[in-house]
């Protein structure tokens, strides 16, 4: 998405991804109302920003998957099994304890893909 500074690009993306609620009006993403169906909206989309120094930038690979799995409502044994499956699928087992900020660009792309699985 392109636009001048202050045009609302970040606010728009945060709103449609349910990170913030709109101050007024309604919006739908993939047929789900962002105010009433936040969980379904989040489950139906993936969001990758260019701003890497976010909260999960400081987490290791395992913690990242744990954080996002929890956001998607996966818990307990199911969450641990899913994390191990994804680490294996994307060949990131050896990087699970490495901080995300140390990941190569390719590893970061794999991690983003694993969030969507």
Secondary structure as GFF3:
##gff-version 3
##sequence-region A 1 117
A	DSSP	alpha_helix	9	16	.	.	.	ID=ss1
A	DSSP	beta_strand	28	29	.	.	.	ID=ss2
A	DSSP	beta_strand	32	33	.	.	.	ID=ss3
A	DSSP	alpha_helix	38	44	.	.	.	ID=ss4
A	DSSP	three_ten_helix	55	58	.	.	.	ID=ss5
A	DSSP	alpha_helix	61	71	.	.	.	ID=ss6
A	DSSP	alpha_helix	76	89	.	.	.	ID=ss7
A	DSSP	three_ten_helix	93	95	.	.	.	ID=ss8
A	DSSP	three_ten_helix	100	102	.	.	.	ID=ss9
A	DSSP	alpha_helix	105	116	.	.	.	ID=ss10
###
